[in-house]
Every structure is written in structure tokens, then in C-alpha cells.
Amino acid sequence: MTLALIALLPFVGALFAGLTIRAGRGVCAAFAAAFTALALLLLALNAPAVLRGEVIQTRIDWLPQIGLSANFMLDGLGVLFAGLILGIGLLIILYARFYLSEADPFGRFLTFLMLFQGAMVGIVLSDNILLLLVFWELTSLSSFLLIGFWGHLAEGRQGARMALAVTGGGGLAMIAGMLILGNIAGSYDLSVILTQGEAVRASDWYLPALLLILLGCFAKSAQFPFHFWLPHAMAAPTPVSAYLHSATMVKAGIFLMARLWPVLAGTPEWFWIVTTAGLITLLIGAKTALFKHDLKAILAYSTVSHLGLITMLLGIGTKAAATVAVFHILNHATFKAALFMAAGIVDHEAHTRDIRRLGGLRHLMPITAGIVAIAALSMAGIPPLNGFLSKEMMLEEVVHTPYLTPWLLAALATAGALLSVAYSFRLVAHGFMGPVRSDYPHKPHDPGFGMWAAPALLAVLVVLIGLMPMTLAAWLVDAAVGAVTGQAVAVKISHWHGLTIPLGLSAFAILGGALVLRLHAPFQRSWDAFPKPDGKAMFDTLTNTLAAIARRLTAFSHNGSLSSAIAIGVATITLLGAYAFVSGTHAVGTRTATPMNPVALAVWLAVVLVTLATLALHRQRLLSLVLVGVIGLLISLGFAWLSAPDLALTQITVEVVTIVLMLLALNFLPKTTPRESSNVRRLRDAVIAGAAGLGTAGLAYAMMMRDFSFPTISAFHLAQSKPGAGGTNAVNTIIVDFRGYDTFGEIIVLGIAALLIFALVESLLSPGPANDRLLAWRPDSPRAGDRHPMMLVVATRLMLPLAMMVGVYLYLRGHNLPGGGFVAGLVFAIALVMQYMASGYGWTAARLRFDYHALIGLGVLVAAATGIGAWFGGLPFLTSGYDYVHLWPLEEFELATAALFDLGVFLTVLGAVMLALASLSRLSVRAGQTVNTRAYDIEPETEAK
Amino acid sequence: MEALIAATIGLLTAGGIYLMLRARTFPVILGLTLLSYAVNVFIFVSGRLAVNLPAIIDKTATGYTDPLPQALVLTAIVISFGMTAVIVLMALGSWLTAGHDRVDLEDGQ
């Protein structure tokens, strides 16, 4: 479990960082640091076992069906990376505490930073590549938040967007590549994939998987041609640059290449792609760094260059080269993070990072100058610092690696080293040497201990690893390389190998670098004179073009007009359907047609005529509404004839309440629709609608004339209806027993719809234009002489108990015969609506003693409680049960939990329908409809007197 | 009979879509109602046609119709009432708030 805990602790820390900021920046930083330190401690406790050669694993099944498990593993590579992430993270928290100003939202910063840290630790500890991808995306997201932390700066926002687009886009390719890899290997677990190297490399899908995964790695680790995003990410606060863009995130791509090294490396494809990309990145980065003026830009391009170096080493594909790569990851993290933090200190104190405006700082800020000198000399590869060790080992490798010609790789790598020496020296010479100037934007001096402690510690490490590599680093490198290559490694790191070719190349690079720096001014002039391809401009052109296309497409299809959106949608679907029909093969159906029936034919004819009449008369709204109601009733006849009594009952009752609802609404709406659209438009609409109708009819006919291509699950429901659910009405047992969960969701939806209507009416009735219109509303059609005719009142009074009895009857028999909670609720609602119609809303509402909101809630609760009841029997939610009871003098009858569930359905349906209708009626009251005090207008007794 | 029912579904679909393409809210709501009928009938007949074979388990029954589409359509009918009610209220609200019942936004609105 400890591995999952290590990955989890930073996330918990993120939560605490956000919560404790009210107690002060110090407390907030202390919490973040404490969680990081705890994770580091847990890692350290696990480290000895890993260094002995064990691999620690934690397995938590998450979604085993799709191969996604929260599996973690810790091997040597994981220890190295997790140690770097957590260790440098701890230093960064300390540094950021002093670097960020009081005005910056420090709590938010640390929350983002800890989120990032957790995601990063997750990547390096994941044993499941799907889980790894989740963390991978999380680093892209959290780095977006961190780069754009100063949201008021345009560069910050642009840099964040660019980083997200590039690394996120690479992440998408990575997902595809990982899925292919998992499919080849037969598992998404890294520990399994790592054993399948032979099979993966032999697979036809090896190259696609390799290309997609490398795309993701190159984008993340800023390798050519994706190197342009990293310098723009420097708009982030310096602690972010030091953490994400030197030590951790940009190494995620490299980590993954190292992680998958045993599976993917060793082929010509791997060698040529990875080595070439690394080499180009190494040279472009080093060359550009030499001519930049912003301290952070110099460091950013030098980072690009060193990442290229590591990539190149991994590309070579030998165990020795991988060893150097791993060692250089460690060294680069130490000196580069120190340099970034020192650059931040200079910016903080001198208020500029422009190297042309600096110089002579060694007199003003000696501590910072010392840190920079040590770290920069290490970056240049000057003995005895740690950068020298890995550079020597690197040169040793490239000398023995043929690339096109035997010496080309060595020559180019030496050129890279030479440039590296030049920009490292320039950093020290132009920034810190020379005379003290009088025109700094702000008089610089060394900061307080809190700010320089972190980079100083790293500088000490640079020196110590340089002096005692075997004591301090070799064991870690051995463990990590052992994990990368899968073979035990015992690396020998030493300063002196005798007078070798690499030593000569190294000396040449140092002397050449010094010479280049001497000639820097003329070089700079010729560099400035030549136009260079600008990655940001290209990126902006690309994204702007894509955005413009997207905008034009949206403007065409979603221009605020519902009718054109529907027209486009329907036309597209119809055309696609037509294309599928024309391009496919089809035969006539094999089922024999159901014989014609004269009554059915008459009903069909009526439906056709009434539908056509509705279309012809749709401008007269009341008439067309009545006609639509007629169609609904005719359809319910069709249901009854075609063996669906339940549907017929539901259709009739729903039709009644729907028409009543629309009549209530029509009271306020205009009674006619004006003739507005042109003939062309109407013709266009008729063509679209006709084509869609034709297609639907054809589809329906083709479907009805064919048998099922495989047996459906209906047979199960029919067979189990009686023995399994205890009811003979198979439709009802599906609703309340087999698919009870669906029904549970449906009544909740219905309840929410009713509450939504209530809320809409509330907002219409609150002060505003709608309310004003209602108050000033005048009936636009003549009113009846008696609003509440006596005959209607008397008849509905008589029918109320009868209708309710019918409702109860339908409810009780629903499990065995047509009926059930849905229909019963609707019948009850109609019985009550009849009272509204006869005696008016106000009169009836005053006499109804129950609240419709409560009814909806009660219904859902009853249904839920029935479902939960199953838990007490040790069964899953909503499992139904039934038994037969014999109670004298009654005959034997059935008691089923489904009846209780159906009661919940009944209550919710009743409450929802009534709430919808009652809400609409409230509008009428606001519009000046008086509330009658008597049940009917003309009182026979009083009139007689 | 299948051909006639298919024709009904097609006619209701075409009528529903034609009304939904009108410019005022009320015909759009009527169109939606017609389309709901068409869809419900379509799903219902996906169980194929059967006369006098209700899905009521009985020893004397000679066969049963497919109960599954019926169960689906039953709840769909009730849900479509809720949906219609919400849209009716939205149409009413826009008429009362904006003073017109046009569906499409015009430029500048």
C-alpha cells in the first residue's frame, strides 16, 4: 500500500495547501513541505529493498474489465525519478516561499505545485500504462495552470496554452500508442509488457506504436520539432521553471523512453528516430542558447539541448549509453535547477534578467555568483564537477557509435559540447564578471538565507557528486540502469581514464567554447542579421487557422437559428442514411405480412387524414391542438389492437393531461401563427421533412419485415415474469422488477422536470418583464358567461371517487393485468384536473391538503426505500421479492415488494403531473383570474329566492 | 399492415419535422409531439406486429408479443409528457419575457 500512499500524499498536500493559506504563507508552505517530506520518507524506507534488486509492487483492482488497475511498482528507475521529484520539490517549496511576493496567491500556487508533484510521482510509480496515461494528462493540465499562474501576463497565458496544446496533443498520440502497445503485449501492466520485448518488436504494429509513443515523449520533453514550447513556458514564475522545466516534467518523456527501453529500443527504427531527434535538439538548443539575452531563455534552450543529449544517448540503444543517460539525468537535474533558482534570485534582486544589463554581480551578490559559477562550470563539463563526469562518459560512447560515418556522431556531439561550454561561460562572464555597473534597474544584493539555501544545497551536491561519484551516485545509477536495461550493472565512474580520445575532445570543446565566447560579439551580430524560423509564429498561424475554420463551421451550423440547426441535422442524417442505403446491398424482408383488417384500415385512414389536416391547419392553433390530440387517441387505438393494452392506457391518459397543459399555455399565447416564411423556404422544409419521413418509413418497413438476427432477451422476460417476479403482466414486471433501476431513474427525471417547471414559473412571477405583461394581460378572446357550469361541477364531483377507484384498481392489478403505477398516477391526476376545470384552480387548490413537491419526493423515497430494503436480505439494490398470502375470508393473494415500488412510481407521477399543471395555473391567477369562493357561478338555491 | 404502419410512421415524422422547422414556438411544440408519436410507434413496432397476443402470461395463450419494446415505450410516453411540459413552459416564458414567440434569434438580439 505504501506505493499508492506515496503517490497520494502530494494530492492530499495539495488540498491542505489550499486550505491552510488562511493561517499564513509559512504554515501553508510547512504543510506542503511536510506532505512532500513524508512521501520522500516513505520512498526512502522502500529504497533499500529496491537497491538490493527487488521490485516492490502494489496492486489495486480498479476497472479490471478493461485492464485498468491502480497498480504501482517501484524499481531503481522509479527510486531515481521519485527521489528527484520529491527532493527537488521540497527545495522548490522552500524557495517559492521566499520568491513569490505577498500579492501572489501563494495557497493556489502550492496547490497547483502539489497537484503537479502528485501527477509526476504517479507517472514514475505506475505499473499500469492506462493509469500512467491518467497521470500523464494530469501533468499537462497542472503545468498549464502553473505556467499561466500569472494570468495577467499575456506571455503567461499564451505560453500556458502553447504548452497545453503541444504536450496535450502529444498525450493524445501517446494514448493511441500505449493502447496499441498494450494490445500487442496482451496486458496493460508494465511489468508484463517489459517481458514482451521480443514479441512487441516483431509485431506489425511495432512501428505505429513506436511513432505514436515517441510523438508523446518528444512533445513532453521538448524534442525537435516540438522544442519551441519550452522557452515560452518560461513566462511561469521561476520556481515553476526550475521544477517543471528543468528537473521533472520535461524529463517525463525521457523517463518513458527509459521505461520502455527494454521493449522498444534496439531496432534500427528506434536508433535512427531517437538518436537523430536528440542530436538535432542538442545542436539547435545549444546554438540558440548562445544568442539569447534573457537568463531564463538561455537556461531554457540549454535545457532543450541537454534533453536532446539524453535522448540521443537513449537512442544509441546500448547498455553503456543508457547508463550515461541515467547519470546525466541526475546531474542535469542538480545543476540546472540550481541555475534556474539563481536566475530567479537575480531577477528578484536586480529586477531584470537581461544579460546585457547585468555584469559585475560577483561583487554585489557573491553567494549567488558562487552558486552560478559552480553550476555553470558543471554544465560546461569542467572537472572535477559532476557535469564533467557524464560528459566524458557521453563522448566515450559517441566515439564508438557509427552514425552514417564512424566519426560523425562524435563530431556533432563535440560541437554540442563546445557550444555548451560557450553559453555556460557566457552566463558567468557576462552576468557576474566585469566591473560593477551603475545602471541596474534595482541595486542588487544577495537575498536572505531562505532563498539561496535551496540552490546552494544543489550546488554542494554538484561538487560532492563530482568529487565522490562512486559513493554518492554510482549505487543509484546502478539500480536505475538495472531497471532500464533489465540487467545488473556495476558502473565505474572516475575522473581519469588516461589520455583517451574523449579527453582530447573534451579539452577541444573547452578551448573552443572559450574562443567562441571571445568572438561572441561578431557572432551575435551575424546571428541577429539572419531571419530565423519562429516556432511561436508558426504555432500561432496553425492554431489561428484551425480556430478560424472551426468558427466558420460553427457560424454556419449554429447561427442562433433553431430551424436551420434542425434542418442541417435532419438533412445530414437523411443523406447519410440514403448513402448507406444506396451503397449497401439489400433484399426484401422474409416475414409474412400481418393481414389487413377493415377496422384497422379505417383507423389508419383517420390518422393520415387528421395528420394532413393538422399540417394544413397548423396556423389555427386551437384547432391544430385538438387535431394532435385526436392523433394521440387514434394511436392508442392502434396500441390496443396490436396487443399493447398497457401502452393504450398510458397513451390515452398522457394525451389528456398533455392537451390540458397545452390548452392552459395557449390561453396566453397568440391564437394564430402568422404566415411568414417564403414559398421557397416552405418548399425546402417540405423536401427535407418529406425525405426524412420517407427514410423513416422505409427503415420501419424494412425492420418490420425481417426477423431478429439473433434471439432477443424478451424470451427471458416472458419466461421469468411469473416464476421470477411473481407477476403475469410481462410489461409491468419489466418496469418494476427486471428493469426497476431504469424506472427509478425515469421517475426521478420526471420529478426533476416538474420541479424545473415550478422554478421556471417562479422566475416568471418574480418582478420583471414577464410579470409586468401578466399583470397587464387582457383576455384576447371572449369569456364564457359561466366559468364554472353547474352541470360540469356536479358531474366531476360524482366522477372524482369513481375515477380514483379506477386508479386504485389499475394500480392493484398492474402486476398481473394491464395497469400499474404510471397509469394509476395519470388517472388520479386526471380526476383532480377535472376538479380544476370545473371549479377553478383557486377553489380546488384551497381544498387539496397535500403539497405536490412533497408528493414527488415521497414517491422517489418510497421507491428508494423499497430498493434499499433488498440490502437487508443481503441482495443488491432493487431486488424484488414476493410471496402468496392466505387471509381468511379472502382468497389467496400475492404480496410483492414491486407493488411498493410501483406505489413510489404512482406518487411521483401524480405529483409531477399535478405540479406542472398547478404551476401553469398560477400564471392565470397572476394574470387577474379571480379566485371563486363558490364551487359554481350560478347557485340554484340563491337564484330561486 | 406493416406497410400502412410504416407509412404512418413516415407521415408523422415528416409532419413533425416540417412543423419543427416553423418559425414560431407553438408549431415547433406540436411538431415535437408528432415526432414523439412517430418515435414511440417506431420503437414499439421494433418488437414486430402481433394481434391478440398481449404479453399477459396465461396457460391458454397461444403466444405472446414482445414485451420489451412496450416497457420502453411506456416510460417514454410518460417522460415525453415531462419534456413537452418543460418546453411549453419555456415557450410561454419566452413569449411573456420577450413579447414575441419567434424561435430564431435575429441579428443583434
Boltz contact constraints between the chains, C-beta under 6 A:
constraints:
  - contact:
      token1: [A, 560]
      token2: [B, 105]
      max_distance: 6.0
  - contact:
      token1: [A, 561]
      token2: [B, 104]
      max_distance: 6.0
  - contact:
      token1: [A, 562]
      token2: [B, 103]
      max_distance: 6.0
  - contact:
      token1: [A, 563]
      token2: [B, 21]
      max_distance: 6.0
  - contact:
      token1: [A, 566]
      token2: [B, 20]
      max_distance: 6.0
  - contact:
      token1: [A, 567]
      token2: [B, 21]
      max_distance: 6.0
  - contact:
      token1: [A, 570]
      token2: [B, 17]
      max_distance: 6.0
  - contact:
      token1: [A, 593]
      token2: [B, 2]
      max_distance: 6.0
  - contact:
      token1: [A, 594]
      token2: [B, 1]
      max_distance: 6.0
  - contact:
      token1: [A, 594]
      token2: [B, 49]
      max_distance: 6.0
  - contact:
      token1: [A, 596]
      token2: [B, 1]
      max_distance: 6.0
  - contact:
      token1: [A, 604]
      token2: [B, 4]
      max_distance: 6.0
  - contact:
      token1: [A, 607]
      token2: [B, 8]
      max_distance: 6.0
  - contact:
      token1: [A, 611]
      token2: [B, 11]
      max_distance: 6.0
  - contact:
      token1: [A, 611]
      token2: [B, 15]
      max_distance: 6.0
  - contact:
      token1: [A, 615]
      token2: [B, 15]
      max_distance: 6.0
  - contact:
      token1: [A, 618]
      token2: [B, 27]
      max_distance: 6.0
  - contact:
      token1: [A, 621]
      token2: [B, 26]
      max_distance: 6.0
  - contact:
      token1: [A, 628]
      token2: [B, 30]
      max_distance: 6.0
  - contact:
      token1: [A, 628]
      token2: [B, 33]
      max_distance: 6.0
  - contact:
      token1: [A, 635]
      token2: [B, 37]
      max_distance: 6.0
  - contact:
      token1: [A, 642]
      token2: [B, 49]
      max_distance: 6.0
  - contact:
      token1: [A, 643]
      token2: [B, 50]
      max_distance: 6.0
  - contact:
      token1: [A, 643]
      token2: [B, 53]
      max_distance: 6.0
  - contact:
      token1: [A, 643]
      token2: [B, 54]
      max_distance: 6.0
  - contact:
      token1: [A, 643]
      token2: [B, 65]
      max_distance: 6.0
  - contact:
      token1: [A, 644]
      token2: [B, 70]
      max_distance: 6.0
  - contact:
      token1: [A, 645]
      token2: [B, 54]
      max_distance: 6.0
  - contact:
      token1: [A, 646]
      token2: [B, 74]
      max_distance: 6.0
  - contact:
      token1: [A, 647]
      token2: [B, 70]
      max_distance: 6.0
  - contact:
      token1: [A, 647]
      token2: [B, 73]
      max_distance: 6.0
  - contact:
      token1: [A, 647]
      token2: [B, 74]
      max_distance: 6.0
  - contact:
      token1: [A, 650]
      token2: [B, 74]
      max_distance: 6.0
  - contact:
      token1: [A, 650]
      token2: [B, 77]
      max_distance: 6.0
  - contact:
      token1: [A, 651]
      token2: [B, 77]
      max_distance: 6.0
  - contact:
      token1: [A, 654]
      token2: [B, 77]
      max_distance: 6.0
  - contact:
      token1: [A, 654]
      token2: [B, 81]
      max_distance: 6.0
  - contact:
      token1: [A, 658]
      token2: [B, 81]
      max_distance: 6.0
  - contact:
      token1: [A, 658]
      token2: [B, 84]
      max_distance: 6.0
  - contact:
      token1: [A, 661]
      token2: [B, 85]
      max_distance: 6.0
  - contact:
      token1: [A, 665]
      token2: [B, 88]
      max_distance: 6.0
  - contact:
      token1: [A, 665]
      token2: [B, 92]
      max_distance: 6.0
  - contact:
      token1: [A, 669]
      token2: [B, 26]
      max_distance: 6.0
  - contact:
      token1: [A, 669]
      token2: [B, 95]
      max_distance: 6.0
  - contact:
      token1: [A, 673]
      token2: [B, 24]
      max_distance: 6.0
  - contact:
      token1: [A, 673]
      token2: [B, 27]
      max_distance: 6.0
  - contact:
      token1: [A, 676]
      token2: [B, 23]
      max_distance: 6.0
  - contact:
      token1: [A, 685]
      token2: [B, 18]
      max_distance: 6.0
  - contact:
      token1: [A, 685]
      token2: [B, 21]
      max_distance: 6.0
  - contact:
      token1: [A, 689]
      token2: [B, 14]
      max_distance: 6.0
  - contact:
      token1: [A, 689]
      token2: [B, 17]
      max_distance: 6.0
  - contact:
      token1: [A, 689]
      token2: [B, 18]
      max_distance: 6.0
  - contact:
      token1: [A, 690]
      token2: [B, 14]
      max_distance: 6.0
  - contact:
      token1: [A, 692]
      token2: [B, 13]
      max_distance: 6.0
  - contact:
      token1: [A, 692]
      token2: [B, 17]
      max_distance: 6.0
  - contact:
      token1: [A, 693]
      token2: [B, 10]
      max_distance: 6.0
  - contact:
      token1: [A, 693]
      token2: [B, 13]
      max_distance: 6.0
  - contact:
      token1: [A, 693]
      token2: [B, 14]
      max_distance: 6.0
  - contact:
      token1: [A, 694]
      token2: [B, 10]
      max_distance: 6.0
  - contact:
      token1: [A, 696]
      token2: [B, 9]
      max_distance: 6.0
  - contact:
      token1: [A, 696]
      token2: [B, 10]
      max_distance: 6.0
  - contact:
      token1: [A, 696]
      token2: [B, 13]
      max_distance: 6.0
  - contact:
      token1: [A, 697]
      token2: [B, 6]
      max_distance: 6.0
  - contact:
      token1: [A, 697]
      token2: [B, 7]
      max_distance: 6.0
  - contact:
      token1: [A, 697]
      token2: [B, 9]
      max_distance: 6.0
  - contact:
      token1: [A, 697]
      token2: [B, 10]
      max_distance: 6.0
  - contact:
      token1: [A, 700]
      token2: [B, 6]
      max_distance: 6.0
  - contact:
      token1: [A, 700]
      token2: [B, 9]
      max_distance: 6.0
  - contact:
      token1: [A, 700]
      token2: [B, 42]
      max_distance: 6.0
  - contact:
      token1: [A, 701]
      token2: [B, 6]
      max_distance: 6.0
  - contact:
      token1: [A, 704]
      token2: [B, 2]
      max_distance: 6.0
  - contact:
      token1: [A, 704]
      token2: [B, 45]
      max_distance: 6.0
  - contact:
      token1: [A, 705]
      token2: [B, 2]
      max_distance: 6.0
  - contact:
      token1: [A, 714]
      token2: [B, 66]
      max_distance: 6.0
  - contact:
      token1: [A, 714]
      token2: [B, 68]
      max_distance: 6.0
  - contact:
      token1: [A, 717]
      token2: [B, 67]
      max_distance: 6.0
  - contact:
      token1: [A, 718]
      token2: [B, 64]
      max_distance: 6.0
  - contact:
      token1: [A, 721]
      token2: [B, 57]
      max_distance: 6.0
  - contact:
      token1: [A, 722]
      token2: [B, 57]
      max_distance: 6.0
  - contact:
      token1: [A, 728]
      token2: [B, 56]
      max_distance: 6.0
  - contact:
      token1: [A, 728]
      token2: [B, 57]
      max_distance: 6.0
  - contact:
      token1: [A, 729]
      token2: [B, 56]
      max_distance: 6.0
  - contact:
      token1: [A, 730]
      token2: [B, 55]
      max_distance: 6.0
  - contact:
      token1: [A, 730]
      token2: [B, 67]
      max_distance: 6.0
  - contact:
      token1: [A, 731]
      token2: [B, 55]
      max_distance: 6.0
  - contact:
      token1: [A, 731]
      token2: [B, 67]
      max_distance: 6.0
  - contact:
      token1: [A, 731]
      token2: [B, 70]
      max_distance: 6.0
  - contact:
      token1: [A, 731]
      token2: [B, 71]
      max_distance: 6.0
  - contact:
      token1: [A, 734]
      token2: [B, 67]
      max_distance: 6.0
  - contact:
      token1: [A, 734]
      token2: [B, 71]
      max_distance: 6.0
  - contact:
      token1: [A, 735]
      token2: [B, 71]
      max_distance: 6.0
  - contact:
      token1: [A, 746]
      token2: [B, 75]
      max_distance: 6.0
  - contact:
      token1: [A, 746]
      token2: [B, 79]
      max_distance: 6.0
  - contact:
      token1: [A, 750]
      token2: [B, 82]
      max_distance: 6.0
  - contact:
      token1: [A, 753]
      token2: [B, 82]
      max_distance: 6.0
  - contact:
      token1: [A, 753]
      token2: [B, 86]
      max_distance: 6.0
  - contact:
      token1: [A, 756]
      token2: [B, 86]
      max_distance: 6.0
  - contact:
      token1: [A, 757]
      token2: [B, 85]
      max_distance: 6.0
  - contact:
      token1: [A, 757]
      token2: [B, 86]
      max_distance: 6.0
  - contact:
      token1: [A, 757]
      token2: [B, 89]
      max_distance: 6.0
  - contact:
      token1: [A, 760]
      token2: [B, 89]
      max_distance: 6.0
  - contact:
      token1: [A, 760]
      token2: [B, 93]
      max_distance: 6.0
  - contact:
      token1: [A, 764]
      token2: [B, 93]
      max_distance: 6.0
  - contact:
      token1: [A, 764]
      token2: [B, 96]
      max_distance: 6.0
  - contact:
      token1: [A, 769]
      token2: [B, 97]
      max_distance: 6.0
  - contact:
      token1: [A, 770]
      token2: [B, 96]
      max_distance: 6.0
  - contact:
      token1: [A, 770]
      token2: [B, 97]
      max_distance: 6.0
  - contact:
      token1: [A, 773]
      token2: [B, 96]
      max_distance: 6.0
  - contact:
      token1: [A, 822]
      token2: [B, 78]
      max_distance: 6.0
  - contact:
      token1: [A, 916]
      token2: [B, 85]
      max_distance: 6.0
